[in-house]
Amino acid sequence: MKNTTPETRSVVVERELAFPPEKIWRALTQPHLIAEWLLQNDFTPVLNHKFKLSASWGEIDCQVLTIEPEKTLTYTWQADGLESVVKWTLSPSASGTLLRMEQTGFNPEKQKLAYFGAKSGWPRFFGQLEQLLSQID
């Protein structure tokens, strides 16, 4: 008998933003800016730094896995049995920056609610991020 594990699902959101990578990077890595578009946090852009994202409904445990300034940021995202990874990729483009976020690790049998929450939540967070970017220098 073969023990098979179901394939995991991913949520991917990509947006072309009319801002340079360095400005978007600031919004992804400065705690006071992250709090404006995502969640309250104690983030520090340092490899292996453990941090929490928090809201009135609870906390998400995270740890920085990779950090390449203005190019890539990856961290774990663990809450309510979900053990996933969030990867941000910034690519310069003719009109600004292509920003890509991929959250991987959703078990299709056990984490349907988390998966659909991420599918609806990340586009909203991107909208809040874009709004913030238009307001900061």
N, C-alpha and C positions, 0 to 999 in steps of 0.2 A: 504494500500500500504506500502510495506516494503522498507525502505531506505537502500540499500546495498552499501558498499564501496568495491571497488576491492581490492583483496589481493595485498600486495606490493611484489616487487621482491628484491632479494639480489644478490650481487656479492661476491663470496668466492674464495680466492686464498690461497693455501697452498703450502709451499715448505719446504723441508728438507734442512737445511743449515749447513755446516760444521764449525759452529762457536758456541761458548758458549752463553747461554742466556744473560749474562751480556754485552757482546760485541754488540749483536743485540739491546739490550735495550738502550745502549748509542746512537746508530744510530737512534732509534725511538724517543729519548727524548732530544737530544742536538741540539739546533737550527742551529748551523753551520753545523752539519752533516745532519740534515733533509734537509737543503738547497741544499746539494750535490746530494741527490737522489730523493727528492720529489719536494718541492717548497720553495721559500723564506718564512720566517715566524717570528713570535715573540712568539714562544711556550715557555712555562715554565711548567715543570711537577708538577703542583699543582692542586689539586681538585678545580673545578669550574673556573679555569683560562680561560678567554676568549682570543682567539688569532686569527690571520688571516694567511691564506696561500695565497701567492700572486704570480702572474706571469704577463707577459705583457698583457694578455687577461683579467685580472680581479682578484677579490679576493674571497676567500671562508671564511665565518665566522664559527668559531669553538669554542667549549667550552669543557674542560675536564670534563668527567662524572665519570670515575673511573680510579684509578691508583693503581696498585699493582706491585711495582718494580720487574722487570725481569720476570713477569708473565702475566699481563693484563693491557692494556691501551685502554680506550674507550673515544671517543669524538664526538660531533656533527659535521656535515659537511653540511653547508647551503649555497647554491648559486643558482641564477636564478630559484627560486621557489622550488628547491629541498631541502627537509628537511630530512636528513638521519643521520645515526650513523655509525661510523667506529670503529670496535673493533679488536684490535690486541691481539693475545694469543700466548705466548711462552711456549713450553713444551720441557724440556730436552729430548734428544734421544741418542741412542747409538753412532750416528755419529755427534752429535752437538745439533741442536735445530729444532723442528718442528715449523715453523712460520705460523700462520693462520691469515688472514685478512678477515673480513666479513663487507661489507657495506650494510646496510639494509635501506629500506624505499623508494624504487623507485616505483612510481605509474605507472602501466603498460600502462595506457591510456594517461597520461600527460607527462611522462618522459622517453619515449622510447630512445630519443637521449642521455640523460644523462646516462641511463642504459647501452646502447651499448658503450658509451664512457668509462664508468668505466670498462666494461668487457674487453675492449682492452687496456685501460690505466694501470690498476693495474698490470698486468703481466709485462709490461715494467718497471714500478716503482720497482717491485721486482727485476728485472734484474739489474737495476741501484743500488739498495740497496746491492745486492750480490757483485757487482763489488766494491762498496765502502768498504764493509766489508773486502774484500781481500787486500785493500790498507792501512787500518788503524791498529794501534796496539791495 
